[in-house]
């Protein structure tokens, strides 16, 4: 596979991992749904400006980007809310790798669409996925309750669906898809907040810049994934972009002093081997 889509996909993983780390920190003292809606509102403001500029310059884009963007927004909202709720209840180094197994869905979607990958690339995908899973292995023996694991699995399904929808929408128009995705997610969460008051803390004024930056980091990752999936096989790009748990785990290890066991280190090494194999 060419180096450029691999590099962009890894940049998406870095951006997602950093944003997820920040979101997990906020979700430990602020209700998860509030973390998502405030952070995504900041991202929506940015995308609205970009989309408006695009309309002024080129007019309304054609294609099916609106429907795919809306589906991506629904799936992503469910995934992010479940993910942050899981992070608030469980160890960050466990929840994030489980949620990242949603990368299997783009692999399946790519195969159905006709992507035929070489033996080394398939081996790289296998190593990367195994690395993601092994990064959480030792904690699944009982150190984490059932609810965080269940929420992480829901997040995995949502993230995988979101990736496939984002890829499909980006084939028509990347900017429009990203705007529709963010608009859908913010509207959904605003309705949830009006109908059902979530328990948990509220963001203080001093939290707003950090939350908005977190949302923009997630938005940047989505944009990078869209670009990379248009340049290379969506299955490979999906797996490489889903290596963000490596970033999250390392940040949690360095900044929060969460324990990183030997099998988790093996998982990180397998993920790196997987990256190397995809570019050979």
Backbone torsions as a table, in degrees:
resi	resn	phi	psi	omega
1	UNK	NA	141.6	-179.7
2	UNK	-58.0	153.3	-176.2
3	UNK	-70.6	-35.3	-173.5
4	UNK	-60.1	-52.7	178.4
5	UNK	-63.2	-30.7	176.5
6	UNK	-64.0	-45.9	-179.2
7	UNK	-63.8	-41.6	-179.7
8	UNK	-67.2	-39.7	178.5
9	UNK	-63.5	-39.8	178.1
10	UNK	-67.9	-34.6	175.1
11	UNK	-64.5	-37.2	175.6
12	UNK	-63.1	-41.5	178.1
13	UNK	-61.4	-41.6	178.6
14	UNK	-62.8	-43.4	-179.2
15	UNK	-68.1	-43.3	178.0
16	UNK	-63.4	-43.7	-178.5
17	UNK	-62.5	-42.2	178.8
18	UNK	-66.8	-42.4	179.5
19	UNK	-65.4	-39.5	-179.8
20	UNK	-68.1	-36.2	175.7
21	UNK	-61.2	-48.1	-179.7
22	UNK	-63.7	-42.5	179.0
23	UNK	-62.2	-39.0	177.7
24	UNK	-64.8	-37.4	177.8
25	UNK	-64.9	-46.3	178.7
26	UNK	-62.4	-38.4	-175.6
27	UNK	-69.8	-11.1	177.5
28	UNK	-77.2	-15.0	178.0
29	UNK	-134.6	-3.5	177.1
30	UNK	-126.3	140.8	179.0
31	UNK	-52.5	134.8	-174.1
32	UNK	-56.4	-41.0	-178.5
33	UNK	-66.1	-32.4	177.2
34	UNK	-71.0	-37.5	176.1
35	UNK	-58.7	-46.2	-177.1
36	UNK	-67.3	-47.3	-174.5
37	UNK	-67.9	-39.3	-180.0
38	UNK	-69.9	-42.9	179.9
39	UNK	-66.0	-40.5	-178.8
40	UNK	-74.0	-27.3	175.7
41	UNK	-63.0	-39.7	175.9
42	UNK	-63.1	-41.4	178.3
43	UNK	-66.4	-37.8	178.7
44	UNK	-63.2	-40.4	178.7
45	UNK	-59.5	-42.7	178.6
46	UNK	-64.2	-46.5	-177.3
47	UNK	-67.8	-31.8	178.5
48	UNK	-64.7	-40.9	176.8
49	UNK	-63.9	-44.2	-179.8
50	UNK	-65.0	-43.6	-178.7
51	UNK	-66.3	-39.8	177.8
52	UNK	-62.1	-42.3	177.7
53	UNK	-62.1	-37.7	178.9
54	UNK	-66.0	-40.2	178.8
55	UNK	-64.6	-42.0	179.5
56	UNK	-63.4	-39.0	-175.8
57	UNK	-78.9	-42.1	-170.2
58	UNK	-127.1	-5.1	-178.0
59	UNK	84.1	180.0	-178.6
60	UNK	-68.4	126.1	179.7
61	UNK	-72.8	150.4	176.7
62	UNK	-92.7	177.3	177.7
63	UNK	102.0	-176.6	-174.0
64	UNK	-96.1	24.6	-175.3
65	UNK	-62.5	-32.0	-176.0
66	UNK	-66.1	-47.2	179.6
67	UNK	-65.1	-44.3	179.0
68	UNK	-65.8	-38.6	178.4
69	UNK	-64.2	-40.2	178.3
70	UNK	-64.8	-43.9	178.0
71	UNK	-62.1	-41.0	177.8
72	UNK	-61.8	-39.9	179.5
73	UNK	-65.2	-41.4	178.6
74	UNK	-63.7	-51.4	-178.5
75	UNK	-62.9	-41.9	-179.0
76	UNK	-67.1	-35.2	179.0
77	UNK	-66.4	-46.0	177.0
78	UNK	-60.4	-42.5	-178.2
79	UNK	-65.9	-47.6	-177.5
80	UNK	-65.1	-42.3	179.7
81	UNK	-63.4	-44.6	178.2
82	UNK	-64.5	-38.9	-177.6
83	UNK	-65.4	-48.7	-179.5
84	UNK	-66.6	-36.3	176.6
85	UNK	-64.5	-38.3	177.3
86	UNK	-66.9	-39.7	178.3
87	UNK	-63.6	-33.8	-179.5
88	UNK	-71.4	-20.7	-176.8
89	UNK	-106.8	-19.1	-174.4
90	UNK	-131.2	-179.8	179.9
91	UNK	-73.4	129.8	-176.7
92	UNK	-57.9	-38.0	-178.9
93	UNK	-70.9	-7.0	177.3
94	UNK	-104.2	-49.2	-174.7
95	UNK	-62.3	-46.1	-175.8
96	UNK	-62.0	-46.1	177.4
97	UNK	-63.8	-36.2	178.1
98	UNK	-63.6	-46.1	-179.8
99	UNK	-61.0	-30.9	-177.1
100	UNK	-72.9	-12.4	178.6
101	UNK	-68.4	-6.5	172.4
102	UNK	-60.9	-12.2	177.1
103	UNK	-63.0	-15.2	177.5
104	UNK	-63.5	-34.3	-177.8
105	UNK	-62.5	-45.7	175.3
106	UNK	-61.7	-32.9	177.3
107	UNK	-62.2	-46.6	178.8
108	UNK	-64.1	-43.3	179.6
109	UNK	-62.2	-40.8	177.8
110	UNK	-64.2	-40.5	178.6
111	UNK	-64.7	-42.5	178.5
112	UNK	-63.4	-36.4	-179.0
113	UNK	-76.2	-8.9	176.2
114	UNK	112.4	5.1	177.1
115	UNK	-66.2	124.9	177.6
116	UNK	-121.7	109.9	-171.7
117	UNK	-101.0	152.7	178.1
118	UNK	-73.0	169.5	-176.3
119	UNK	-62.3	-41.9	-179.3
120	UNK	-66.4	-39.9	179.1
121	UNK	-65.1	-42.7	177.5
122	UNK	-62.8	-39.3	177.0
123	UNK	-64.0	-39.2	177.6
124	UNK	-63.0	-41.9	177.1
125	UNK	-61.5	-44.0	179.8
126	UNK	-61.8	-43.4	179.1
127	UNK	-64.6	-42.1	-178.7
128	UNK	-64.7	-44.7	179.4
129	UNK	-64.9	-41.7	177.7
130	UNK	-62.9	-39.4	178.4
131	UNK	-63.1	-40.9	178.6
132	UNK	-61.2	-43.6	-178.1
133	UNK	-70.4	-44.6	-178.7
134	UNK	-63.8	-25.7	179.3
135	UNK	-60.6	-20.3	179.6
136	UNK	-111.3	-1.4	-171.3
137	UNK	-49.0	-55.9	-172.1
138	UNK	-65.8	-25.0	-177.5
139	UNK	-78.6	-13.9	-177.9
140	UNK	-79.6	-0.2	-178.5
141	UNK	-77.1	-2.0	178.6
142	UNK	137.6	-7.4	-179.1
143	UNK	-71.7	-18.0	-179.3
144	UNK	-118.0	137.1	-179.7
145	UNK	-71.0	170.5	-177.4
146	UNK	-68.1	-38.5	-175.4
147	UNK	-60.9	-47.5	177.1
148	UNK	-59.0	-38.5	179.2
149	UNK	-66.3	-43.5	179.1
150	UNK	-62.1	-45.3	178.4
151	UNK	-62.4	-37.6	178.8
152	UNK	-66.4	-36.1	177.7
153	UNK	-68.1	-39.5	174.8
154	UNK	-61.4	-42.3	177.5
155	UNK	-61.9	-39.0	179.2
156	UNK	-60.6	-46.2	178.9
157	UNK	-62.9	-40.5	179.5
158	UNK	-67.1	-43.0	179.5
159	UNK	-64.4	-41.1	178.9
160	UNK	-63.1	-45.3	177.6
161	UNK	-63.1	-39.6	178.8
162	UNK	-62.5	-41.7	179.3
163	UNK	-62.3	-46.2	-179.4
164	UNK	-62.9	-44.3	179.8
165	UNK	-64.9	-40.6	179.7
166	UNK	-64.0	-41.6	177.6
167	UNK	-61.9	-45.3	-179.0
168	UNK	-65.1	-44.1	179.9
169	UNK	-65.7	-37.3	-178.8
170	UNK	-65.6	-21.9	176.9
171	UNK	-66.0	-25.7	175.7
172	UNK	-89.7	-53.3	-179.4
173	UNK	-164.6	119.2	-176.7
174	UNK	-68.8	-47.8	-176.6
175	UNK	-62.1	-46.9	179.7
176	UNK	-62.4	-40.5	179.8
177	UNK	-64.5	-44.9	179.6
178	UNK	-63.8	-39.4	178.0
179	UNK	-65.5	-46.5	179.7
180	UNK	-62.8	-37.9	178.3
181	UNK	-61.9	-48.7	-178.0
182	UNK	-68.6	-39.8	179.2
183	UNK	-61.6	-44.9	179.9
184	UNK	-61.7	-45.7	-177.3
185	UNK	-65.6	-41.1	-178.9
186	UNK	-68.1	-41.9	178.6
187	UNK	-63.0	-45.4	178.9
188	UNK	-57.2	-47.4	-176.4
189	UNK	-71.8	-32.4	176.6
190	UNK	-64.1	-40.0	177.4
191	UNK	-63.9	-42.9	178.9
192	UNK	-59.8	-42.9	-179.6
193	UNK	-66.2	-33.9	179.5
194	UNK	-74.4	-38.6	-175.7
195	UNK	-81.8	-39.0	-174.3
196	UNK	-133.7	114.6	180.0
197	UNK	-77.2	114.0	-178.7
198	UNK	-73.3	149.4	174.0
199	UNK	-77.5	161.6	-179.5
200	UNK	111.0	174.0	-175.2
201	UNK	-72.6	167.1	176.2
202	UNK	-112.4	150.4	178.4
203	UNK	-71.5	136.6	173.7
204	UNK	-83.4	166.4	-179.2
205	UNK	-59.0	-36.3	-178.9
206	UNK	-68.5	-17.8	179.8
207	UNK	-80.4	-20.6	-170.5
208	UNK	-59.8	-47.5	179.3
209	UNK	-58.5	-41.4	179.2
210	UNK	-65.8	-40.2	178.3
211	UNK	-66.1	-43.4	178.7
212	UNK	-63.8	-38.7	177.9
213	UNK	-65.6	-37.2	176.5
214	UNK	-61.5	-44.6	178.3
215	UNK	-63.6	-38.2	178.5
216	UNK	-69.2	-32.5	175.2
217	UNK	-64.3	-41.4	176.4
218	UNK	-65.0	-41.1	178.4
219	UNK	-62.1	-43.9	178.2
220	UNK	-60.0	-42.3	179.2
221	UNK	-62.1	-41.9	178.0
222	UNK	-62.1	-41.3	178.9
223	UNK	-64.5	-43.7	179.3
224	UNK	-63.7	-41.4	177.0
225	UNK	-61.0	-42.8	179.6
226	UNK	-59.4	-43.7	180.0
227	UNK	-65.7	-46.6	-177.4
228	UNK	-64.5	-39.6	-178.1
229	UNK	-69.1	-21.1	174.8
230	UNK	-81.4	-16.4	-178.5
231	UNK	-100.4	-21.0	-176.7
232	UNK	-142.1	-178.8	-179.5
233	UNK	-63.0	129.8	-174.6
234	UNK	-64.0	-32.5	179.1
235	UNK	-64.5	-44.8	179.6
236	UNK	-66.4	-46.0	179.8
237	UNK	-61.9	-40.2	179.3
238	UNK	-61.5	-42.9	179.9
239	UNK	-67.5	-46.0	-178.6
240	UNK	-64.5	-40.0	177.2
241	UNK	-64.8	-29.6	-178.8
242	UNK	-81.0	6.9	174.3
243	UNK	-78.1	6.6	179.9
244	UNK	-57.1	-24.6	175.7
245	UNK	-58.7	-29.1	176.8
246	UNK	-59.9	-43.8	177.9
247	UNK	-64.1	-46.9	-177.8
248	UNK	-63.1	-43.6	-179.2
249	UNK	-63.7	-43.7	-179.7
250	UNK	-65.0	-41.9	177.7
251	UNK	-62.5	-42.5	178.5
252	UNK	-64.9	-36.5	179.8
253	UNK	-68.3	-44.0	-176.4
254	UNK	-76.2	-45.0	-171.9
255	UNK	-93.1	-33.0	-178.7
256	UNK	-104.9	-6.2	179.8
257	UNK	60.8	32.9	172.8
258	UNK	-69.1	143.9	-176.9
259	UNK	-70.4	132.3	177.4
260	UNK	-114.5	106.9	-174.7
261	UNK	-83.1	169.6	-174.5
262	UNK	-59.9	-42.0	-178.3
263	UNK	-66.4	-29.3	175.7
264	UNK	-68.9	-37.6	175.4
265	UNK	-64.0	-38.2	175.6
266	UNK	-60.9	-40.8	177.6
267	UNK	-61.3	-42.0	177.8
268	UNK	-62.3	-43.5	179.0
269	UNK	-63.8	-40.5	177.3
270	UNK	-62.4	-39.6	178.3
271	UNK	-62.0	-41.4	178.9
272	UNK	-66.3	-39.1	175.9
273	UNK	-62.3	-41.1	178.1
274	UNK	-59.6	-42.4	177.7
275	UNK	-61.0	-45.1	-178.8
276	UNK	-61.6	-40.8	-177.6
277	UNK	-67.2	-31.1	-177.8
278	UNK	-70.8	-20.7	-178.4
279	UNK	-103.1	1.5	178.2
280	UNK	-79.9	NA	NA
